[in-house]
Amino acid sequence: MPHHDTIVVGAGVAGLTAARLLAAEGRDVIVLEARDRVGGRVVTDRRFQLVTDMGASWIHGVNGSPVAAAAEALGMRMSEFTVGGYQPDSRPIAHYGPDGARLSDAQARAYVADIHAVDATLVEVIDRSSPDASYRDVTEAALAAQEWDDTRTQRVREYLEHRSEEQYGAWIEDLAAHGLDDDAIDGDEVVFPDGYDRLPRRLAEGLDVRLTHVVSRIDWSDDVSVTTDHGTFHANRAIVTVPVGVLQSADFVISPQLPEPVSTALGRLSMNAFEKVFLRFRTRFWDEDVYVIRQQGPEGRWWHSWYDLTDLHDTPTLLTFAAGPAAEATRDWSEDEIARSVVDQLRRLYGAAVETPTHVHVTDWQDDPWARGSYAYMTLGSTTSDHDDLATPIGDVLHLAGEATWTDDPATVSAAMLSGHRAAERVLGRSVPIPSAWRDL
Ligand SMILES: Cc1cc2nc3c(=O)[nH]c(=O)nc-3n(C[C@H](O)[C@H](O)[C@H](O)COP(=O)(O)OP(=O)(O)OC[C@H]3O[C@@H](n4cnc5c(N)ncnc54)[C@H](O)[C@@H]3O)c2cc1C
């Protein structure tokens, strides 16, 4: 086997970005990828002549986003869809009360004002929190400070639970107090009517990507050996972009073991439980001119938010999420069972107008061996710096990259791209502009 300059493990956005930047500098780089496709957690299903993003959908704020810059340069169509970040009010939302009746505008305004009141105090409460505090602990402290009655408190508490689940796929008591610190949206959010996968597919063009190469072992000392089911590859350096769940598994051995602070950081992150459910209908039965339908109360414990994607393809479409406990509980359910359960909830709100969906798409990231969940979240005791610590260069030959290694906005495609850029710069030993990754495409 030839000795390469750099081996990149994983052909997701982090790995492809790193590989492109190195290749643009004339480095001999190969990418080893377990799947039979590139893109990793950016993947578009095109069955039934429909375009369905099964992994990432959104750019959570286009201002300053390298993903938005790349998408624009690559001519990818984008469609504004702000409220992806579980915002309560940036765009029109139909809020339904626990009894299934839609809140009046005044009621909705009062509810949203309560959410903002809690959020306004939350930052300071989080700053003062103990190192092992949960997101539940800090939100309870912020709620108690409001001195509201039980009903008023409960509906904001429930919103905060759902925010933890929908943003991080984690139950509020399992998420670190700082687990949503990065939860800021800068600019409009957008989605991709022609599919997000165009980004990784374009980034892969011209690269030496070896698909269906499952990496099982990485030995590092002065240089690196990477063992796959197609033999062992050698290089001066490696950039490893596999998800945290793969890094933590016994099927992926790194020898010698990861040193500090990398190993502690890795131990404090965990893959989440977060699945998407897309329902297409023959006719549109829900409220006009809203981006989202939200249901409050115990009936909305699992299915509480439906995103109206109709405008994307002119097909009546709702997207909801099984997030956190709902994803764990429905992990072994069939697509039909999940669709029936979601439709039952919709019928509470819209009655017999709710038809049987014509098409259903449900993801299964929890059982995907190359992802082991959708993205990483901070468990109790974790600090935001764990993300960057995970990317600490190892012996100057091994670099971890990927969404979980970026502190500013982890769990996103931007984080993946920025972490790939950082890893490439560390291998090169100097700065390179990130647009070099798509300049020649
Ligand atoms: C359901 C869902 C919804 C999401 N929504 C959004 C969103 O709206 N907006 C957003 O910005 N982000 C979203 N994300 C997160 C985003 O998709 C990821 O943060 C990003 O794509 C991660 O890129 P990556 O390169 O770090 O990892 P990956 O894309 O996972 O790439 C890692 C690669 O390593 C490969 N690999 C794994 N194990 C091995 C092995 N043993 N040998 C060889 N190769 C291996 C994998 O197959 C994969 O291709 C979502 C993710 C999911 C799953």
Ligand as a Chemical Component Dictionary entry (heavy atoms), coordinates in Angstrom:
data_LIG
# 
_chem_comp.id                   LIG 
_chem_comp.type                 NON-POLYMER 
_chem_comp.pdbx_formal_charge   0 
_chem_comp.three_letter_code    LIG 
# 
loop_
_chem_comp_atom.comp_id 
_chem_comp_atom.atom_id 
_chem_comp_atom.alt_atom_id 
_chem_comp_atom.type_symbol 
_chem_comp_atom.charge 
_chem_comp_atom.model_Cartn_x 
_chem_comp_atom.model_Cartn_y 
_chem_comp_atom.model_Cartn_z 
_chem_comp_atom.pdbx_ordinal 
LIG C1  C1  C 0 -31.880 13.921 11.723 1  
LIG C2  C2  C 0 -30.829 14.984 11.697 2  
LIG C3  C3  C 0 -31.187 16.311 11.574 3  
LIG C4  C4  C 0 -30.212 17.298 11.535 4  
LIG N1  N1  N 0 -30.592 18.577 11.317 5  
LIG C5  C5  C 0 -29.639 19.511 11.101 6  
LIG C6  C6  C 0 -29.998 20.781 10.612 7  
LIG O1  O1  O 0 -31.171 21.046 10.311 8  
LIG N2  N2  N 0 -29.003 21.698 10.441 9  
LIG C7  C7  C 0 -27.691 21.416 10.706 10 
LIG O2  O2  O 0 -26.833 22.285 10.518 11 
LIG N3  N3  N 0 -27.327 20.192 11.150 12 
LIG C8  C8  C 0 -28.258 19.238 11.330 13 
LIG N4  N4  N 0 -27.900 17.989 11.699 14 
LIG C9  C9  C 0 -26.509 17.733 12.053 15 
LIG C10 C10 C 0 -25.588 17.598 10.833 16 
LIG O3  O3  O 0 -26.159 16.711 9.914  17 
LIG C11 C11 C 0 -24.237 17.091 11.290 18 
LIG O4  O4  O 0 -23.748 17.928 12.332 19 
LIG C12 C12 C 0 -23.182 17.066 10.198 20 
LIG O5  O5  O 0 -23.687 16.582 8.985  21 
LIG C13 C13 C 0 -22.037 16.199 10.688 22 
LIG O6  O6  O 0 -21.015 16.140 9.723  23 
LIG P1  P1  P 0 -19.677 15.368 10.093 24 
LIG O7  O7  O 0 -18.824 15.404 8.904  25 
LIG O8  O8  O 0 -19.155 15.874 11.373 26 
LIG O9  O9  O 0 -20.144 13.870 10.413 27 
LIG P2  P2  P 0 -20.802 12.799 9.434  28 
LIG O10 O10 O 0 -21.646 13.457 8.438  29 
LIG O11 O11 O 0 -21.433 11.781 10.303 30 
LIG O12 O12 O 0 -19.551 12.188 8.686  31 
LIG C14 C14 C 0 -18.769 11.171 9.271  32 
LIG C15 C15 C 0 -18.557 10.090 8.240  33 
LIG O13 O13 O 0 -17.797 9.033  8.851  34 
LIG C16 C16 C 0 -18.279 7.811  8.333  35 
LIG N5  N5  N 0 -17.901 6.715  9.227  36 
LIG C17 C17 C 0 -18.422 6.400  10.423 37 
LIG N6  N6  N 0 -17.813 5.324  10.930 38 
LIG C18 C18 C 0 -16.865 4.960  10.041 39 
LIG C19 C19 C 0 -15.900 3.912  9.998  40 
LIG N7  N7  N 0 -15.778 3.017  10.991 41 
LIG N8  N8  N 0 -15.076 3.820  8.923  42 
LIG C20 C20 C 0 -15.172 4.725  7.884  43 
LIG N9  N9  N 0 -16.082 5.720  7.871  44 
LIG C21 C21 C 0 -16.909 5.845  8.955  45 
LIG C22 C22 C 0 -19.767 8.009  8.263  46 
LIG O14 O14 O 0 -20.401 7.089  7.398  47 
LIG C23 C23 C 0 -19.867 9.451  7.772  48 
LIG O15 O15 O 0 -19.962 9.514  6.378  49 
LIG C24 C24 C 0 -28.851 16.959 11.704 50 
LIG C25 C25 C 0 -28.484 15.630 11.815 51 
LIG C26 C26 C 0 -29.460 14.646 11.792 52 
LIG C27 C27 C 0 -29.032 13.213 11.849 53 
# 
loop_
_chem_comp_bond.comp_id 
_chem_comp_bond.atom_id_1 
_chem_comp_bond.atom_id_2 
_chem_comp_bond.value_order 
_chem_comp_bond.pdbx_ordinal 
LIG C1  C2  SING 1  
LIG C2  C3  SING 2  
LIG C2  C26 DOUB 3  
LIG C3  C4  DOUB 4  
LIG C4  N1  SING 5  
LIG C4  C24 SING 6  
LIG N1  C5  DOUB 7  
LIG C5  C6  SING 8  
LIG C5  C8  SING 9  
LIG C6  O1  DOUB 10 
LIG C6  N2  SING 11 
LIG N2  C7  SING 12 
LIG C7  O2  DOUB 13 
LIG C7  N3  SING 14 
LIG N3  C8  DOUB 15 
LIG C8  N4  SING 16 
LIG N4  C9  SING 17 
LIG N4  C24 SING 18 
LIG C9  C10 SING 19 
LIG C10 O3  SING 20 
LIG C10 C11 SING 21 
LIG C11 O4  SING 22 
LIG C11 C12 SING 23 
LIG C12 O5  SING 24 
LIG C12 C13 SING 25 
LIG C13 O6  SING 26 
LIG O6  P1  SING 27 
LIG P1  O7  DOUB 28 
LIG P1  O8  SING 29 
LIG P1  O9  SING 30 
LIG O9  P2  SING 31 
LIG P2  O10 DOUB 32 
LIG P2  O11 SING 33 
LIG P2  O12 SING 34 
LIG O12 C14 SING 35 
LIG C14 C15 SING 36 
LIG C15 O13 SING 37 
LIG C15 C23 SING 38 
LIG O13 C16 SING 39 
LIG C16 N5  SING 40 
LIG C16 C22 SING 41 
LIG N5  C17 SING 42 
LIG N5  C21 SING 43 
LIG C17 N6  DOUB 44 
LIG N6  C18 SING 45 
LIG C18 C19 SING 46 
LIG C18 C21 DOUB 47 
LIG C19 N7  SING 48 
LIG C19 N8  DOUB 49 
LIG N8  C20 SING 50 
LIG C20 N9  DOUB 51 
LIG N9  C21 SING 52 
LIG C22 O14 SING 53 
LIG C22 C23 SING 54 
LIG C23 O15 SING 55 
LIG C24 C25 DOUB 56 
LIG C25 C26 SING 57 
LIG C26 C27 SING 58 
# 
